[in-house]
Amino acid sequence: MKEAYRLTRKDGAPGIDGVTAADYATNLEANLLDLLDRVKSGRYKAPPVRRTYIPKTDGSRRPLGIPTFEDKLAQRAIVMVLEAVYEQDFLPCSFGFRPGRSAHQALQSLYTAIMSQGLRWVVALAVTTATRSDLLPDTPTVGDFLPGYEASGWFGVGAPKNTPIEIVDKLNREINAGLADLEIKRRLADLGVPVLPLSPAAFGKLIVQDTEKWGKVVKFAGLKAVSLSDIGPSPVVRSIRVSQPSPRRPAGGRYN
């Protein structure tokens, strides 16, 4: 936790609680021990992110979320744990969200590989979704050549099991309203992420369908889930116990 604190930026704006890095440092030892205890016991709950908007030159505003200083610190500590576990498994061609690597390096690596082979064009042959992408309307699907083929990933938002349905419905409305925001849709489109808002029932059906479909693939391939305890001793991993996730109730929109 002390190392995570050292690595966390101290000059950022405070989050929803108004606590600055200087405020947190006035009782640093006790604060770090308390945070560690809450994370290890599973009692830590990330506070809401403070929303602010930054004016852009075209007159629009870019939404920005500011977490609390303690939440930044907790995120940093967890990243340190996960990096110690998974960083050794990444291939040299992987650049996303890795320490000391960037998108610029990925582009440079791609440029070097293409130019060294005398290539000049990159062509999208097909998309793996069931239907053609709005972002690449002229690009066929793999299913056009292999009927029934579909392989797409998605992100969604869940709520703890037994969350009252009125809370789930409110979360769903707010999430879908956010996904309908033109600026958010534009930013996601720039990342190649199409938005597909769903109701809780439709999202739950999607989860069931994908679990059944990919469960067969996992079983056929003989894949097994591995917990942190199976990986082996690590002084970093031992500092935080990762609990098993609780069952979730679907609550939000889907974006591929």
N, C-alpha and C positions, 0 to 999 in steps of 0.2 A: 504494500500500500504506500509506503514511503517513496518507493521508486516511481509508482504511478503518479503520486503527487508531484514529484520533481519534474516529470515529463509533461504534466498538464499545463497548458498556457494559463498565465495568471492575469493577463491584460484584457481578457474578454469581458463583454457586458454581462451583468448578473442575470440569472434566470428569474422564474416566477416568484421565488422566495426573496429576491433582493440581496442575497448573500454574495459578497464579493470574495475573491481569493484572499484578500487581506483579512476579512472578517473570519473566514474559515481557519486561517493560520493562527488566530489568537488563542485557540485551544486545540492545536493541531493533533497532538498525540491522542487525546481523548476522542476527537472527531474521527480519526483514522481507525482506531480500535472499535468504535461503535459502528462505523460503516462496514468494516470487515466482518463483525459479528452478524450484522443484518444480512449481508450478502451470503455468508456461509450457511446461515440458518434458513435462508429462503424468505426472510421477512422483508427484504429490501424491495420497495416499490418505487419505480421511477416516477418522479413528479411530472405534471404536465409541462409541456414546452411553451415558453413564452413566444407568442407570435408577434412579429413586427414586419414592416414592409419598407423596402428600399426603393426610392424613386429611380426610374430608368430614363435614359435620354429621350426615348420615344414617348414619354408621358405615362407609361404603364408603371406598375409597381411589382417588384420581385419579392415574394413571400420568403421570410427567413424565420426559422425556429431556433430559439436560444434556450438550451437546457440549463439547469442549475449547475453551479460549480461542482457540487458533490456528485451529481450525475455524470458529469464529464470525467471526474476522477474514477468513478465506478466503471464506466465504459472503458477507460484506459487500462484499468487493472484486469478486466475480463479479456480485453484484446491481448494483453501480455500472456495470459494463461493459454488462450487459444492458439496464439502464434507459436508458443513453445511446443504445443501438441501437433499442429498441422503444418507448420512452415516447412518441415523436413520432407513432407510428402509432395509438395508442389513441384511441377516440372519447370525447366528453365523458360519455357514459352509462356508461362503464366505471369501476368503483370498486375491484375486487378487487386487493389486494396492490400498490397503486400508491402512490407517495410523496405524502403530504399528503392521502390520501383514505381513507375508512373505510366500514364497513358502515352506520354511523349516517347518513352523508351519502347513501348509496344509498337508505336508507329515507326520508329526508327528501325526496329528489328524486322518489321514487315517490309519496310522499304528496302533494306539490305538484302533480304531473302528474294524479293521480287527482282530487283535490279541485277543481282548476281546470276539469275537464271535467264536474263534477257527478256523478261516478261514486261508487258506494258498495260495490260488490262486485268481488271478483277471483275468477274461476271457472277451475278447471283443466279445460280442454276435453279433453285427451288426453295420454298419455305416448307417447314415441317408441320405447320398448323393445318387444321382440317379445311380451312378456307383461305383464299388469297388475302394477303395483308394489304390494308389500306395504304401502308407506307411503301409497298412495292406491288402496285396493282397489276403490272404486266408480268410479274414473276409467278410461274405456276407453282402448285403444291406438289410435294412428293407423292401425295395421294392420286394426282393425275396420272402417274405412271405406275404406282403400286397401290391399287384401290384398297381403302381401309386403313392406310398408314396415317398415323398422327402422333406427333411427339412434341408437346409444347409445355413450357413451364409457366407457373403463375404465382403471384403473391396475393395473399388475402389477410384479413384481420379477423381474429377470433376473440371470443370472450370466455371467461371461466365457466365451466359446467354449472348449471343451475342458475345462471344469471337470469333475472326476470325478463320475460319476453318484451316488456315495454322498454327496458333499457337496451336490449338488442336492437329493437326497431329504431330507437332514437339514434344509436350508434350508426346503424345502417343508413339512415337518412342523412346524417351529417357527413359520413364518409363519401357517399355517392354525390352529395352536393359539392364536396371538395374536388372529387374527380371530374365533375362537370365544369369546374372553373376553367375558362379558356386558357389562362396563363399556365395553369398546372398541366392541362392537356397538351399544350404546345411544348412545354419543357419535357414531358414524358415522350412525346412524339420525336423530339430531337434525339432522345436516347434509344429510339426504336422500340418504344413500349406502347402498344395500343391499349386503350382503356375499355373495359367491359364491366360496367356496373351490374351487380346482381342483387337479388333479394336474399335474405338469410336462407330461405327454403331452397332457392336455386343454387346458392353457394354450397349448402349442405349436400345437395344431390351431386354436385360436381366432385366434392371430396370423396363421397362414397364410390362414385364411378371410377375415379382415378385410383383410389385405394385398391379396388378390385382388379383393375386393369394392370397396374404396375406391381401389385402383389404377386400376380402370376409370373411376371418377368423376374422379380426378386427370387421367387421360389425356384424357377427354372434355372437361374444362374447360380443358385446356391449361396446367395449373399446373406451375410449376417450382420446385425447391428453390433457395434463395439462401444462399450462404455469407457469413460476415462480410466476407471479402475483396471481395465484390461490392457491399457497401453504400457504400463510400467511406471516405476517410481520417477518422480520429477519434483524437485524442490519448489518449483513454481506452481505446479498443479496441486500439490498438497496444501497450498495456502488457501485454496477456495474449493469447496465441495459443490459440484454441479448437480442440482436436483433433477429428477425426471420431470418433464413437463406434465402439467395436469391436463385432463381432457378439456377441449375447447368447444364452445358453441359458435357456429359461423355467425359473423356479424357484419361483414363488409363487402365492398366491391372487389372485383378481381381485375388485376391487370397483368397481361402476359409479359 
